[in-house]
C-alpha cells in the first residue's frame, strides 16, 4: 500500500457526502441518478464525489447502456483497514459494523442540523 493510495482513501472518507454515498452503496448497487437523489446538490457535484471515491478505489463505476452504476469495492476499504491494523489499536473493518457506524453518524448529523 503506497502512501499516496492511503492519502486518496482517507481524503475520500473525510467528506460527509462521500461517507453518505458509501453508506447508501452498502445496501445495493445504484445508478448515479439514484445516488444523487437524496442530496441537495447538482448531479455534476455528485458525479465529482463519485469520481473521488472511484479514484480512491472505494467504489467501481460500470456503464450499462446509458446508465452508469456504482458499487462498493470492498478491497479499497480493506487496504485502509490493513494499514490501521499495523498500529495494533484497530480491529479489522467489519462492513456490517461500518454500516451501523455510518447510520449512527448520519442520524446524529441530521439531528444537529435541525
Secondary structure, DSSP 8 states (H G I E B T S, - for coil): --HHHHHHHHHHHTSHHHHHHHHHHHH--EEHHHHHHTSSS-HHHHHHHHHHHHHTTSEEEEEETTEEEEEE-HHHHHHHHHHHHTTTS-----HHHHHHHHHHHHHHHHHHH-
